[in-house]
Amino acid sequence: MFTRPDAPFRPGDEAVAVSEFVRHARRVLEGAFPLGWVSGEVANLTRAASGHLYFTLRDSAAQVRCVMYRSRAQLLPFRLAEGQQVDVRALTTLYEPRGEFQLQVEGMRQAGRGGLFEAFLRLKDRLAAEGLFDETRKRPLPSLPRGIGIVTSTAGAALHDVLVALGRRAPHLPVVIYPSPVQGADAGGRLAAAVAEAGARAAADGIDLLLVCRGGGSLEDLWAFNDEQLVRVIAASPIPVVCGIGHETDFTLADFAADLRAATPTAAAELASAGLVHAAQKLERHRESLRRIALRRVDSAFESLDRMRLRLRHPRERLARQRDRLAALAPRLERAAALRVERLSARCDALGQRLTHALPDLAAEQQTLARLRQTLSTNLERRLATQRLQLEALRAQLGQLNPDAVLARGFAIVRDTRGRVVRDATGLAPGDRIDVQTRDAHIAARVETLSVKGSNAEPLPD
């Protein structure tokens, strides 16, 4: 059994599982070889669908298998290809399922670039940490740009390639050139000034898209496009920026800061005019579709015209047919009219008979009316007599309830000073003024003594 990762393997009587043996070997390798740089030529390069890179790093005497996982491979500033001389920064490891010794690549640079490439990576990491390369801040290109600005050298082939591509794909599109050197000690600052000028004059110059272009070259030739000031100006541009710098395998920091990277200057021009080309193609498809629709409409109209021409007859023929039809319809009309007259006559006879049977018997109706009048008169007199008797009875009752009749029998009505009828003695007190109404007079009086009926109280003194 293995006791320590660094303990040497010593065969013994006890067998060791292959997985444990390989695991121990992996730990020994990883402990013995820390992260470091290895140089060699790329061979047997494979790009997996997962994004991982598998290749062999070799020289004239040996080779070793390498893997670079997707998270690291997508950060490569150049496109890895067969036969390239590279320096890889890798961990030594063992792939346990197959027991294969390999290098796990964490970073890579093209061989011979040394310090310059290291400076490129350091600046790239710092600017990426600030968010200048984030995909979320990048803007889509205008599908139908009003005009395109180009920042490049007027003496380079890149400008010619861009103008030829735009002239072929969008000859009507206005182009404004902002000249700047693309190589040299002060090229980075002058490129940044040209990009800033293009952004400031975009509205006045009528452009809404900017191309930054240069032909291919070495890392040193393209170093101006790694200038920090240029990268920041591109990231802050008020209009979208497309970078077409070098060849497909060339990457600069300006490419990472731009809204879109093109593989070449010509590809940048094609991307900038893609919306116009698509619109022209769509317009051509619509034109062809309209042409086909118009042709179908014309063919359909001719077919309808032919059918109508076949149906068209001379007026003389139509009059003859109408005359024959009228001659055939006349007897039918006569028969229908005669039949209708017969039916109406029979209906009139039937209605006359019904009317005769429906006439009233005036004598009988008059007798009935006289009998009803006599009955009504008798009932009315009887009802009036009854009503008179009831009225006399009510008049007698009303007379009995008349206060004057009560007063006539010797009674009186007592009211207080406010005119209210005194119904009992509880509302009076000695000394109160009262009004006593008799049948023929009103007597003003004053209460001298008060004796309540049923009470044992003594009369109050005056």
Rosetta blueprint (number, residue, H / E / L):
1 M L
2 F L
3 T L
4 R L
5 P L
6 D L
7 A L
8 P L
9 F L
10 R L
11 P L
12 G L
13 D L
14 E L
15 A L
16 V L
17 A L
18 V H
19 S H
20 E H
21 F H
22 V H
23 R H
24 H H
25 A H
26 R H
27 R H
28 V H
29 L H
30 E H
31 G H
32 A H
33 F L
34 P L
35 L L
36 G E
37 W E
38 V E
39 S E
40 G E
41 E E
42 V E
43 A E
44 N E
45 L E
46 T E
47 R E
48 A L
49 A L
50 S L
51 G L
52 H L
53 L E
54 Y E
55 F E
56 T E
57 L E
58 R E
59 D L
60 S L
61 A L
62 A L
63 Q E
64 V E
65 R E
66 C E
67 V E
68 M E
69 Y L
70 R H
71 S H
72 R H
73 A H
74 Q L
75 L L
76 L L
77 P L
78 F L
79 R L
80 L L
81 A L
82 E L
83 G L
84 Q L
85 Q E
86 V E
87 D E
88 V E
89 R E
90 A E
91 L E
92 T E
93 T E
94 L E
95 Y E
96 E L
97 P L
98 R L
99 G L
100 E E
101 F E
102 Q E
103 L E
104 Q E
105 V E
106 E E
107 G E
108 M E
109 R E
110 Q E
111 A L
112 G L
113 R L
114 G H
115 G H
116 L H
117 F H
118 E H
119 A H
120 F H
121 L H
122 R H
123 L H
124 K H
125 D H
126 R H
127 L H
128 A H
129 A H
130 E L
131 G L
132 L L
133 F L
134 D L
135 E H
136 T H
137 R H
138 K L
139 R L
140 P L
141 L L
142 P L
143 S L
144 L L
145 P L
146 R L
147 G L
148 I E
149 G E
150 I E
151 V E
152 T E
153 S L
154 T L
155 A L
156 G L
157 A H
158 A H
159 L H
160 H H
161 D H
162 V H
163 L H
164 V H
165 A H
166 L H
167 G H
168 R H
169 R H
170 A L
171 P L
172 H L
173 L L
174 P L
175 V E
176 V E
177 I E
178 Y E
179 P E
180 S L
181 P L
182 V L
183 Q L
184 G L
185 A L
186 D L
187 A H
188 G H
189 G H
190 R H
191 L H
192 A H
193 A H
194 A H
195 V H
196 A H
197 E H
198 A H
199 G H
200 A H
201 R L
202 A H
203 A H
204 A H
205 D H
206 G L
207 I L
208 D L
209 L E
210 L E
211 L E
212 V E
213 C E
214 R E
215 G L
216 G L
217 G L
218 S L
219 L L
220 E L
221 D L
222 L L
223 W H
224 A H
225 F H
226 N H
227 D L
228 E H
229 Q H
230 L H
231 V H
232 R H
233 V H
234 I H
235 A H
236 A L
237 S L
238 P L
239 I L
240 P L
241 V E
242 V E
243 C E
244 G E
245 I E
246 G L
247 H L
248 E L
249 T L
250 D L
251 F L
252 T L
253 L H
254 A H
255 D H
256 F H
257 A H
258 A L
259 D L
260 L E
261 R E
262 A E
263 A L
264 T L
265 P H
266 T H
267 A H
268 A H
269 A H
270 E H
271 L H
272 A H
273 S L
274 A H
275 G H
276 L H
277 V H
278 H H
279 A H
280 A H
281 Q H
282 K H
283 L H
284 E H
285 R H
286 H H
287 R H
288 E H
289 S H
290 L H
291 R H
292 R H
293 I H
294 A H
295 L H
296 R H
297 R H
298 V H
299 D H
300 S H
301 A H
302 F H
303 E H
304 S H
305 L H
306 D H
307 R H
308 M H
309 R H
310 L H
311 R H
312 L L
313 R L
314 H L
315 P H
316 R H
317 E H
318 R H
319 L H
320 A H
321 R H
322 Q H
323 R H
324 D H
325 R H
326 L H
327 A H
328 A H
329 L H
330 A H
331 P H
332 R H
333 L H
334 E H
335 R H
336 A H
337 A H
338 A H
339 L H
340 R H
341 V H
342 E H
343 R H
344 L H
345 S H
346 A H
347 R H
348 C H
349 D H
350 A H
351 L H
352 G H
353 Q H
354 R H
355 L H
356 T H
357 H H
358 A H
359 L L
360 P L
361 D L
362 L H
363 A H
364 A H
365 E H
366 Q H
367 Q H
368 T H
369 L H
370 A H
371 R H
372 L H
373 R H
374 Q H
375 T H
376 L H
377 S H
378 T H
379 N H
380 L H
381 E H
382 R H
383 R H
384 L H
385 A H
386 T H
387 Q H
388 R H
389 L H
390 Q H
391 L H
392 E H
393 A H
394 L H
395 R H
396 A H
397 Q H
398 L H
399 G H
400 Q H
401 L H
402 N L
403 P H
404 D H
405 A H
406 V H
407 L H
408 A H
409 R L
410 G L
411 F L
412 A L
413 I E
414 V E
415 R E
416 D L
417 T L
418 R L
419 G L
420 R L
421 V E
422 V L
423 R L
424 D L
425 A H
426 T H
427 G H
428 L L
429 A L
430 P L
431 G L
432 D L
433 R E
434 I E
435 D E
436 V E
437 Q E
438 T L
439 R L
440 D L
441 A L
442 H E
443 I E
444 A E
445 A E
446 R E
447 V L
448 E L
449 T L
450 L L
451 S L
452 V L
453 K L
454 G L
455 S L
456 N L
457 A L
458 E L
459 P L
460 L L
461 P L
462 D L
